[in-house]
């Protein structure tokens, strides 16, 4: 297995990082690959890197940030003029750096807008582990409480609870089954997203839909905070939901029983109070006409 193939496998099997983090990791890998790949012409360099990029795009089809950011990277690389290989390597690295910075800045701006919307003195319930949601909590340190679900499998809520503990944020840690019970104790539900579909649906860690339903029943706002790189032109119907080995949650091995481990679910737009991006608070019309 080549280094590129091994990296693609790592991205495909990664259960620890969100879509934005993985997208930036892919861009960084493309920059490093551009500097190390052995080629004799700039066209060979360009084509091999684009092939690697396209394989990365297909590794996590549920994550629009990977598709979109790498798509912009490919388009920029294709526009580069001819020249010597050394110059092309440097130009390709610069493209990666620019896109990584754009993604980081967009996420930071989205988090700042979300923190302003949530306000101070609130209890926020969240599900899964979103780096953008962590940034929201960082903006509100000293003025916020949290309710964090375990988000099993692979229980990334435990890592979120540890991050919030380090920030000194008072946190209630609950099993996923208690989500509906604890929603009534929250003022706001806030999640990240792996993809925002063209119809406004939110594709995120399985259990997000349940939190949105609980939030609606309890009369609290359900906010989705993500950078606009996570927007997809496809409707939710056309988005593939990843499934993984059910062994992660130790199901029973019984005749006539089939176990499922679908990692993502789809929250319909009518359950979303607002989508928050680097452009601020967005409503459904903003998404479907933007």
Buried (B, 14 or more C-beta within 10 A) or exposed (E): EEEBEEBBEEBEEBEEBBBBBBBBBBBBBBBBBBEEBEBEEBEEBBEBBBEBBEBBBEBBBBBBBBBBBBBBBBEBBEEBEEEEBEEBBEBBBEBBEBBBEBBBEBBBBBBBBBBBBBEEEBBBBBBBBBBBBBBBBBBBEEEBBBBBBBBBBBBBBBBBBEBBEEBEBEBBBBEBEBBBEBBEBBBBBBBBBBBBBBBBBBBBBBBBBBBBBBBBEBEBBBBBBBBBBBBBEBEBEEBEBBEBEBEBBEEEEEEEEEBEBEBBBBBBBEBBBBBBBBBBBBEBEBBEEE
